[in-house]
Amino acid sequence: MHDFNPSPAKPRTRGRPRLAPDAQASRQALLRAGLAQLTEFGYVAVRLDDIVEAAGVTKGAFYYHFRSKADYGAVLIAEYDAFFRARIAQSLERTDMTPLERLYDFTKLAEAGMARFGFRRGCLIGNLGQEMGALPEDYRATLIAVLAGWQEMTAACLRAAQAVCEIDANQDPNALAALFWTGWEGAVLRAKLERDPAPLRQFSAGFLRLISK
Amino acid sequence: MHDFNPSPAKPRTRGRPRLAPDAQASRQALLRAGLAQLTEFGYVAVRLDDIVEAAGVTKGAFYYHFRSKADYGAVLIAEYDAFFRARIAQSLERTDMTPLERLYDFTKLAEAGMARFGFRRGCLIGNLGQEMGALPEDYRATLIAVLAGWQEMTAACLRAAQAVCEIDANQDPNALAALFWTGWEGAVLRAKLERDPAPLRQFSAGFLRLISK
């Protein structure tokens, strides 16, 4: 995603100076390149050499920033989470729309994000989730927590929808938010498989129609 | 899945004799081993050597039956589709339940299938769909067709539900079936990630509640 903008690295230890601009640039290039490759091909299929080459940096630069591929992946998950929470907030915190319109807006933004790359790239979290059997085991708790965080942002939006009577008072916003994210990750997978926005549109339209009062 | 029972190989050419029992057994062992490994670790992460070793056959036996890993994967998809269509039919063609009860029954059967392996194995089709960027390109059309087939079986069940007024007349059974499979594949992914049946239960309960009249 062209707006994925990894944060500057923080000094690792007290007193250690911030990275020089060149080092910051190589770190960001590595994270951008990895995101592009992992969301298209998956963690296992992509070798460190592919990432280093796509980033246009040396292998030494990689090991300056990351201890291993596993360490690199963990940083990438954290950066992607921060990026994606901002993307969700961009829609769900709009004040010029009703709560359900905001959720619809998020799905359109996400669709535009996938369209930009011809629907070849999926969601990093969904992709890694599917590959979990072959990944470092400590990714599991992180991926679950990331999805729970997105779900909580969505539940807040659905509570707001309930407050303005867009959804029924007897619905459980937490359960609906879980249903949304389960289904949405499925829709992203399917859109990537079909290289087509239809699964995203069908899911968002169907979900919103079913929950609307 | 312990009930995955690959069909006997058909003679490749007219007049060629059927495979000897030993050859049939090695073919079935290879397909069972591959299904177990691919649904847990993914296509890319599993090497031919892993499959051959897990099947307890020689590499020569592998190449007797399959031209390549790509050819093997294509046969596995076809076998899995046949197996899974039978599993879907087992629930959706029951006559002792209402149509929506049959769909719920399918989700419970599928949950039991995942529970048998500690929720470590997902759906072969969903797994491969997520990995598509790194797979033989001709898998794409096959995977799409497999999902469309399952969806059509489900749409027939939802039309029956509509006929007995379990769902509203203004619902579109095809759209609901698409929504179900998109979401269900997402739920299987999530259950595998969390090693827990909760995402499956939440999805099936939520979906059925939302579509029920």
Interface residues (C-beta under 8 A of the other chain):
Chain A: E40 F41 G42 V44 A45 R120 G122 G126 N127 G129 Q130 E131 M132 G133 A134 R140 L143 I144 L147 A175 L176 A178 L179 W181 T182 G183 W184 E185 G186 A187 L189 R190 K192 L193 E194 R195 P199 Q202 F203 G206 F207 L210 I211
Chain B: E40 F41 G42 V44 A45 R120 G122 G126 N127 G129 Q130 E131 M132 G133 A134 R140 L143 I144 L147 A175 L176 A178 L179 W181 T182 G183 W184 E185 G186 A187 L189 R190 K192 L193 E194 R195 P199 Q202 F203 G206 F207 L210 I211
